[in-house]
Amino acid sequence: MCTWAPTPRIVASFREAFPHVLGPRRQSVLLGSNEPLTVDPESWRSRLRSPAVQAHLGHERAANIQPLLERIALVPPPEELSEGELNRDLFPRDEFLTP
């Protein structure tokens, strides 16, 4: 599962739902699973460089591969994310950053 996590409440709620969570240090996007998640940057790099992926992206979008390769290096290993209050309300205050 993948989610946008703009607030600590969303992070805590996502962690409550999934035993294995992976996300960047800023916690803006999270991946969750019932099974362990692994980070294999070299495998990601190999796939991005493959002719099949570059052909699929097309010439214009293939130019974006280098920035992606640089971002992959910044993906941290799985880590404990912040704990906090769970999002149990029905009003989407976290999703829209309302008070």
N, C-alpha and C positions, 0 to 999 in steps of 0.2 A: 504494500500500500504506500502511496506517496501523498503527502499533504503539505500545504503551506502552513507555517507555524509562526505567526507574527507576534505571539505573546507567550509568556511563561505558562499561562493556563493551558494553552493549546499543546505545548510541549509536554506538560505533565499528563494531560488527558491522553495524548497519543501513546506515551510510555505506559500508561495504565492499560491500554488496549493491546499493545504489542510487546512481547518480551524482548525482542531484538530490534533496536532502533539505531539508525545511522543518519548522521546529519552534519552539516558544517558547523563550525564553532559559533557562528552567528545564529544558527538554528532557524534559518528562513525556510528551508525545505527539509522535510524529514522522510526517510524511507523506513517502513516498519514491516516486520515479518514474524511469523511463528517459528521460523527456522533461523539459525545464525546467519548473519550477513557478513560477507568478506569483501575487502577492498583489494583489488588487484590492478593497480594503475598500469602495469606493463601490458596486461591483457587488453585493457581499454585502449592504450596507445596503439597496439598492434592492429586492433580492429579499425581504428580511425585511419590508419595508414593503408589499409588493404584496398586494392583496386576496386573491389566490389562496393565497399562503402563510399569511396570517392565517386564512383560512377553513379551510385544511387543519389548522392547529394547533388550531382551536377557541378558544372564548372563554377558558377557563381557562389554556391553555398560551400563548395570544397575549400574556398579561400578562408572559411571560418574554422578550418580544422586546427590551424596553429594556435589560435587563442584557446581552443578546447584542450589541446595538449598541455598548454601551460596551466590551465585550471585544474586538470587532473592531478598535477603535482601538489596542489593545495588541499586535496581531499584528505582529511585526517582519518586515522583508523577509528573503528567504532569506539565510542566513549560514553561514559555516563553523562546524560544531559540533566539540566537543572530540574529540580523537583519543585513543586508548587501546588497551589490550589487547583482542583480539577474543574473543568468547564462542564457544569451540569445544568446550566440554564438553557432555555429554549430561545432566548433573545440573542441574536448573533452579535453581541457586543465585541467579542474578540475578533471575529472575522472582518468586521468593518472598522475596528479601532475606535468605537464610540465609547464615551465615558460610562 
